[in-house]
Amino acid sequence: MSVRLLAVFTLITAAALPLSAHAAYPESPTHTATSSPGRCELRQVADLITYHPESINGCGLLLDLAAVDRSETLSLSEKRTLANPFAWVGDSDQREKLLEDKKYQPFFKLVRVQATLGKQPATRGEILPCRITSLSGQSIAGGYLIATTLLTPEGVKAGRAAGFVEAESDAATGTLVNGMRLEALFQHPIVRNGRVLIRLKKQYAGVVETTTVRDLIQGMYRDCFIPTDQWNEEAALEYVKTVDASRISVEIPEVYAADPYTFAAQLMELGVYDVGYEEVASAKAAAAVK
């Protein structure tokens, strides 16, 4: 079955959409759940790929409370000071003074701190499980993690981890008892390096179909965002390009750099087929059987 394709793209000038870290793409204020008869929008045959790191990481200092308690060189007052959690979460000047005191340095260990994210993009305030690993291979049993900043792979501050550590069987690894509270809001899980990535659903994917949809998006890009005298084939492949038989990479136009969700919503309303998308899928399924 041959499928005629129809390029339909209407710019939406409504207010910017509210951000949602859990949506694959935002709902357009003018979009309705049911498309007009005979029209298939890109959102019905493709998905936007979301990005979020699997973990956020940092390096910090672990106070060995067990070693402090056993110490014969520290006074009782000094032991109490080190063992007091408020000494490490309160006044930063006092904390720095304790960390810099050479007398106390033998009681600290360098550790790797890693908070694990779930499959869905995380939201501010969420408590994440946090794993602690000794970089020297020494035991972390009875330890207290000094406040440590954790960063995303892009270097964005995601939060701070601190608190008592529970060691595992090998003693050199363990978990943060209370976990870590996420402070950052991952606002653009659909954006990577200034681009969004579209994947055609399995029943519609193929070299011909993906190339055709790419050409439609290029046409929209040319008509809406790029001056005619600056448009050429090389530019077209830079702005909108196929990655493989099912994925298309689209650069976010400069005018939408600060609001990629609105661009994504408009992009996913691009009309692609002039027949029902169920019919397209049925035709591809029938062809696969032959």
C-alpha distance (Angstrom), angle and dihedral (degrees) to the residues before:
residue distance angle dihedral
M1 . . .
S2 3.78 . .
V3 3.75 116.1 .
R4 3.78 120.1 -151.5
L5 3.74 114.5 -144.5
L6 3.74 127.6 -142.3
A7 3.80 124.5 -161.4
V8 3.76 109.5 -145.9
F9 3.76 121.9 164.4
T10 3.79 126.6 161.1
L11 3.78 120.9 -173.3
I12 3.78 112.6 -128.5
T13 3.79 114.6 -143.6
A14 3.79 96.4 -176.9
A15 3.79 121.8 121.7
A16 3.76 119.0 -69.6
L17 3.78 114.6 -80.4
P18 3.79 122.6 -109.6
L19 3.77 112.4 -101.0
S20 3.79 118.6 -112.8
A21 3.79 121.8 -175.3
H22 3.79 91.2 -163.4
A23 3.82 99.5 53.7
A24 3.77 120.8 90.7
Y25 3.78 84.8 -143.6
P26 3.80 132.9 -9.6
E27 3.76 122.9 -98.8
S28 3.78 112.9 -109.6
P29 3.82 114.4 -124.2
T30 3.80 89.9 -127.9
H31 3.80 97.5 43.0
T32 3.78 119.7 108.2
A33 3.77 125.3 -160.6
T34 3.78 93.1 -117.1
S35 3.79 119.0 57.0
S36 3.77 120.5 -138.7
P37 3.83 114.9 -87.8
G38 3.79 112.6 -79.6
R39 3.79 94.3 12.6
C40 3.78 127.8 108.5
E41 3.78 120.9 -169.1
L42 3.78 124.7 -149.4
R43 3.82 91.2 -112.7
Q44 3.82 88.9 64.6
V45 3.79 95.1 57.0
A46 3.82 101.7 29.6
D47 3.80 142.6 37.0
L48 3.78 132.8 -143.9
I49 3.78 111.3 -119.9
T50 3.78 112.8 -127.2
Y51 3.79 124.0 -144.5
H52 3.76 128.5 -150.8
P53 3.80 131.3 146.9
E54 3.80 118.9 -103.0
S55 3.78 90.1 -136.5
I56 3.78 143.8 2.6
N57 3.78 118.4 -135.7
G58 3.76 146.5 -164.0
C59 3.80 143.8 158.2
G60 3.77 120.5 -120.3
L61 3.78 147.6 156.7
L62 3.77 124.9 -90.0
L63 3.79 118.4 -155.9
D64 3.82 110.0 -140.2
L65 3.79 100.0 -138.8
A66 3.80 92.2 178.7
A67 3.81 90.3 57.4
V68 3.80 90.4 46.5
D69 3.80 90.3 53.6
R70 3.83 91.9 49.5
S71 3.79 94.8 45.5
E72 3.79 118.2 120.7
T73 3.81 93.7 -170.9
L74 3.80 98.3 60.1
S75 3.77 123.5 79.1
L76 3.79 120.5 -126.7
S77 3.81 89.4 -107.3
E78 3.81 91.6 52.8
K79 3.79 91.4 48.6
R80 3.79 90.5 52.0
T81 3.80 91.2 49.2
L82 3.79 93.1 52.2
A83 3.81 93.5 43.4
N84 3.81 93.2 50.9
P85 3.85 107.8 100.2
F86 3.80 90.6 -155.6
A87 3.79 89.0 64.9
W88 3.81 87.7 66.8
V89 3.80 101.6 41.5
G90 3.78 100.4 39.2
D91 3.79 130.9 61.2
S92 3.82 109.5 13.0
D93 3.81 92.8 -150.2
Q94 3.79 91.1 57.2
R95 3.79 90.7 46.9
E96 3.80 92.8 51.5
K97 3.79 90.8 47.6
L98 3.81 90.9 54.5
L99 3.80 92.6 47.2
E100 3.80 92.8 49.8
D101 3.80 95.4 48.5
K102 3.83 105.5 107.1
K103 3.79 89.9 -150.1
Y104 3.81 90.2 66.0
Q105 3.80 100.1 38.7
P106 3.85 96.1 89.4
F107 3.79 88.4 64.1
F108 3.81 94.5 61.0
K109 3.80 127.0 84.0
L110 3.78 128.4 -164.8
V111 3.79 111.1 -120.7
R112 3.78 139.3 177.9
V113 3.80 114.9 -123.8
Q114 3.81 119.8 -157.6
A115 3.80 126.4 177.1
T116 3.79 115.2 -162.5
L117 3.80 122.5 -136.5
G118 3.78 123.8 -152.3
K119 3.79 126.3 -125.6
Q120 3.80 91.5 -87.4
P121 3.82 121.0 68.1
A122 3.80 108.8 -93.1
T123 3.79 124.4 -119.4
R124 3.78 132.9 -142.4
G125 3.79 113.0 -81.9
E126 3.79 95.3 25.4
I127 3.81 115.8 137.2
L128 3.79 110.8 -128.3
P129 3.82 128.0 -163.0
C130 3.78 108.9 -110.0
R131 3.81 127.0 -154.6
I132 3.80 122.9 -155.6
T133 3.81 122.6 -157.8
S134 3.80 126.4 -176.2
L135 3.82 110.0 -128.1
S136 3.80 90.6 -154.6
G137 3.79 95.4 47.9
Q138 3.80 91.1 -116.8
S139 3.77 123.0 138.5
I140 3.79 117.4 -85.5
A141 3.81 93.9 -167.8
G142 3.79 112.2 135.2
G143 3.80 91.5 15.4
Y144 3.80 133.6 146.0
L145 3.82 119.1 -150.8
I146 3.79 112.9 -134.3
A147 3.84 111.6 -135.9
T148 3.80 106.0 -72.4
T149 3.81 127.6 -172.2
L150 3.81 115.1 -130.3
L151 3.80 122.0 -154.3
T152 3.79 135.2 -160.0
P153 3.84 118.0 -123.1
E154 3.82 86.9 -95.4
G155 3.81 91.2 57.4
V156 3.81 95.8 -106.1
K157 3.81 115.6 147.0
A158 3.81 106.5 -113.1
G159 3.78 101.2 175.8
R160 3.80 146.6 -64.3
A161 3.78 127.4 -84.4
A162 3.81 123.7 -154.6
G163 3.78 139.9 148.3
F164 3.77 146.1 72.1
V165 3.79 119.9 -22.5
E166 3.79 128.2 -141.7
A167 3.80 112.2 -150.7
E168 3.79 123.3 -138.6
S169 3.80 127.4 -137.5
D170 3.82 94.9 -76.1
A171 3.85 90.0 50.1
A172 3.83 92.3 -143.7
T173 3.82 91.7 83.5
G174 3.77 132.6 45.2
T175 3.77 147.2 138.1
L176 3.77 135.2 -91.5
V177 3.81 104.2 -109.3
N178 3.82 96.6 -138.9
G179 3.80 97.2 30.5
M180 3.80 122.9 -138.2
R181 3.80 127.3 -66.3
L182 3.79 111.4 -134.9
E183 3.80 111.9 -127.5
A184 3.80 99.9 178.4
L185 3.78 127.3 81.4
F186 3.79 112.7 -142.7
Q187 3.79 96.8 -142.3
H188 3.79 101.8 176.2
P189 3.81 110.8 39.2
I190 3.81 89.4 154.1
V191 3.81 94.5 56.9
R192 3.79 128.3 82.9
N193 3.80 123.6 166.6
G194 3.80 90.6 -14.5
R195 3.81 94.4 -55.3
V196 3.79 140.1 99.0
L197 3.78 122.9 -141.7
I198 3.81 122.9 -141.5
R199 3.80 123.8 -162.5
L200 3.79 120.8 -163.8
K201 3.78 111.9 -133.4
K202 3.78 114.8 -103.3
Q203 3.80 95.7 -105.1
Y204 3.82 91.7 55.1
A205 3.80 101.6 34.9
G206 3.79 122.4 112.6
V207 3.79 139.4 120.1
V208 3.82 94.1 -96.0
E209 3.80 94.9 44.1
T210 3.80 94.2 45.4
T211 3.80 92.2 47.7
T212 3.79 90.9 49.2
V213 3.80 93.0 50.8
R214 3.81 89.2 47.0
D215 3.81 89.6 54.2
L216 3.81 90.6 50.4
I217 3.79 91.6 51.8
Q218 3.80 90.2 47.3
G219 3.79 88.7 53.4
M220 3.78 91.0 51.5
Y221 3.80 90.2 47.4
R222 3.80 91.8 50.3
D223 3.80 94.3 48.2
C224 3.79 97.4 44.0
F225 3.78 110.7 29.7
I226 3.80 114.9 18.2
P227 3.84 126.2 65.5
T228 3.80 111.5 -118.4
D229 3.81 93.6 -119.3
Q230 3.82 90.4 56.6
W231 3.78 96.7 49.4
N232 3.78 122.3 99.4
E233 3.78 138.7 139.8
E234 3.79 92.9 -89.4
A235 3.80 91.4 52.0
A236 3.80 90.9 47.5
L237 3.80 92.0 56.8
E238 3.79 91.0 47.8
Y239 3.80 95.4 51.6
V240 3.81 96.8 40.1
K241 3.80 121.9 17.2
T242 3.78 139.2 161.4
V243 3.80 116.1 -116.1
D244 3.79 97.1 -170.9
A245 3.81 140.0 -33.8
S246 3.80 92.8 -54.9
R247 3.82 108.9 23.0
I248 3.80 133.2 76.8
S249 3.81 125.2 -171.8
V250 3.81 117.0 -148.5
E251 3.79 125.9 -169.8
I252 3.80 115.0 -133.8
P253 3.83 108.4 -118.4
E254 3.78 115.3 -115.1
V255 3.80 91.6 -115.5
Y256 3.82 88.7 61.5
A257 3.81 98.0 40.8
A258 3.80 91.8 112.1
D259 3.81 94.2 41.5
P260 3.81 110.1 37.3
Y261 3.80 93.0 158.3
T262 3.79 92.7 67.7
F263 3.79 90.5 50.1
A264 3.80 90.4 48.3
A265 3.81 91.4 51.2
Q266 3.79 91.6 51.4
L267 3.78 92.3 44.8
M268 3.80 92.5 53.2
E269 3.82 89.7 53.6
L270 3.78 91.6 60.5
G271 3.81 107.6 127.9
V272 3.79 110.6 -125.2
Y273 3.80 112.4 164.0
D274 3.79 127.5 40.1
V275 3.80 90.6 -152.6
G276 3.79 130.5 60.4
Y277 3.79 111.8 -73.3
E278 3.81 91.1 -131.7
E279 3.81 87.2 62.4
V280 3.79 90.5 52.5
A281 3.79 91.6 52.3
S282 3.80 91.9 47.1
A283 3.79 91.0 51.9
K284 3.81 92.0 51.0
A285 3.80 91.6 46.9
A286 3.80 91.4 50.5
A287 3.79 91.3 49.0
A288 3.81 90.7 51.1
V289 3.81 91.3 55.4
K290 3.80 93.4 53.7
